Amino acid sequence: MKVLVVSGGVISGLGKGITTSSLGRLLKARGLPVTIVKIDPYLNVDAGTMNPYQHGEVFVLDDGTEADLDLGNYERFLGQSLSGSHNLTTGKIYRAVIEKERRGDYLGNTVQIIPHVTGEIKRTIREVAEAAGAEVVLVEVGGTVGDIESMPFLEALRELSYELGEGHTAFVHTTLVPVVGPVGEAKTKPTQHSVRELRAIGIRPNLIIARGPTPLTPDIKAKISLFCDVPPEAVISVPDQATIYEVPLVLEAQGVGPLLGRLLRLPEREPDYQAWKEFLATYRGAQRAVEIAVVGKYTELKDAYLSHAEAFHHCQGHLGVEVRLQWYDSEDLARNPGLLGRVERSDGILVPGGFGARGVDGKIRAIEVARRARIPYLGVCYGFQMAAVEFARDVLGLGRASSTEIDPATPEPVVSLLEEQKGLSDLGGTMRLGAQRVLLRPGSRLAGLYGQAEVWERHRHRYEIDPRYTERFAAHGLTVSGTAVDGRIEAVELADHPFFVGVQFHPEFLSRPESPHPLYLALVRAAVARQEVPSRAAPAPAVA
Ligand code: GLN
């Protein structure tokens, strides 16, 4: 087993996840079996109970794990599905150690951070690498070096590197090189400090990845090399890119592939980037643009809807159409009718998942606009449930129709709690989660888009559309196009509409640069088609 550790310094939010994903891609492009583990040093057992404003989107894996959003980046860059064991948290590790202690596994011993917690960390990493059959396991340590919380993890990785011996581990440190002052001077001091911090705990980085707005000049690279004790060719500059999918090639151009090969004593191989490069060429060459309105509650923080945004980037790389996302706060939308007018002028509308009553009115209004003005619409999870509520109110005339999540006393519970959710008291990890089989109705638009009779899609919800309403829905044109094996409703579509689809599941989690999700492709295609309707104003000129 070879281990490539990626740590971060100076500040968080440097794109360490993208760096790690890109390094993984570099190795995978050489035909090596790789996998990635994310360490999140917080005490939560998983990300499922965290507000998106705290930590960005909660990414859902096939096995139902509610994971850090970096797992999504890994899956997209590697083109591989991962399981929950690839997201290590302090909560998970401590829970395992305490359970062992109670069982008596450490009988007679004082249970300590070193060796018990570090031992558990090392054991888990080895186990994950083995289960994945990976030759190289990349381990990204969340947070920044120097945080109290990440200490046991870095110590465990230092120990692991010692145990595995020469040529089996490499340490990559990602830092910020800010450009400051009137002449735009690149500053290396923060990097020097954070490398010193790393060395104080016994880790010497082999590679420094410097993030910043502009490329590093050779003299800045030389300075970092001198102060941080790495060869100049191991100081890698990754300036901001137009798309994150450029990063593997930016690294490749600076010789990172062969460098990792030497550090980890890997066989020399030519990388294969053919499909990746085709994607990028189409992406860069976009000649036209569509505008998609995204109506949600966490629009201040784009990371809250990261996988949706990425799914649209994947479409751009296949259709050559730039997708400009316009973010609308659903609460603003309910208050400000002028904003609704802007939504009505967009080429497509997406209402993503969400929870609770706040902001629901704005979502329902946006859906009404999409339905009535025949704007292409994709409703995901809450956006699917709210489409049913909107339809019940406006078309079936059930003015008080709602979801019991919003109005527990509604006389028309179009959406209500899943049977198995009733009586649950623990809220962590107890939703209907992960990959579930969805049977598509033959002849439906959905079945046509997938080109398949059944699919597996990832879920995360507690509520569902009540099947008692589906007949009335269908009589007015909103038909069920997908169901679970037990008959629960997974998807609806509007017959007399250019594109109006709602799905209980989360297609955004399965879209990848090399295989964009059919539902996003369909939404973007419908948005393009809408621009061609002669009554509509000419589209804004595209920027490549
Ligand atoms: N709040 C809804 C439910 O629990 C939708 C969840 C979601 O959008 N992820 O069913």
Residues whose N, C-alpha, C, O or C-beta is under 5 A from the ligand:
A	BS01	LIG	G353 G354 F355 G356 V380 C381 Y382 R460 H461 R462 Y463
